[in-house]
Amino acid sequence: MAVMGKVHSMESFGTVDGPGIRFVLFLQGCPLRCIYCHNPDALSLDDGELKSSDEVFEYIMRFSGFIKSGGVTISGGEPLRQHDFCKDLLQKFKERRIHTAIDTSGIMPLQSVKDCIDLADMLLLDIKAISPELCKKITGAGNENAIKTLEYCESTSKPVWIRHVVVPGYTLEKRELEKLADFLTQFKCVERTELLPFHKMGEYKWKELGLNYALYDTPSPTDDEMAGARKIFADRGLSVR
């Protein structure tokens, strides 16, 4: 029986959301309120297009020839907010031996989404900030669930790529970056750390939605600042890009 879910958008030729060429499915809804969110239109579950898991699966399989060397990444919003929809799709792709990744903030309680994590071939885990206080300032919530998710992946040897947005005045702080890098060195499941520079491309959406945006005057990190941030991780033996 098909499961219904809210879809924000789809990208049929993704190259930055996991290994290889990937179909990226963006699901609607997210409990976080990140101050730098570039898809604020994906936050509410009241929006998006209602689709069945069968409909989405059949559409994605049209691109199976393109993604056979990559796979499917389920992103958002926060994809695990729609647990049942996500789980049904993951099961369908597993049966077809299609590689799957979940791009998640780890905000959802582990016990409620563990079955989805087990079905996926890998996680792209976005650790917003390693300090709980800074994480709450940036997103409105702490990082406890994200840490538990990473620890669970370590216990099951689930491959993880860490994602971390570097924002001047917030996460672009040497002490915070060093603390995160030191923390990640204990996890064998972490195959890569991606440091993503804060950008302004989603700023117009906040204006269109009439939302209060705190980062109008915040610049993107410079190339030198990003190089310095990556060096902190590389110096600790972590694979970073």
Number of C-alpha atoms within 10 A of each C-alpha: 7 12 15 18 21 23 24 23 15 16 12 16 14 20 13 10 21 24 17 17 19 28 26 27 23 22 28 28 25 22 16 18 15 18 15 22 23 17 17 20 19 23 21 15 20 11 14 19 14 13 15 17 23 16 12 16 15 11 11 19 16 11 15 17 8 16 21 15 13 20 25 29 27 27 24 26 28 25 27 29 21 21 17 17 21 24 21 20 21 29 16 15 19 15 8 11 11 19 21 26 26 29 28 24 27 25 23 21 14 18 10 11 19 16 14 21 21 16 19 23 18 23 27 25 23 20 20 25 24 23 16 14 13 18 20 17 16 21 18 14 19 21 22 16 17 22 17 16 25 24 15 17 22 17 12 12 14 20 20 25 22 23 21 22 19 23 20 17 10 14 22 19 13 12 10 16 20 16 14 18 22 14 11 19 14 10 15 14 21 23 14 16 23 17 19 14 18 21 17 15 10 14 17 12 16 18 11 9 10 9 10 10 15 10 15 10 7 14 13 15 17 11 10 9 15 17 13 14 21 20 15 19 22 15 10 13 11 19 15 18 15
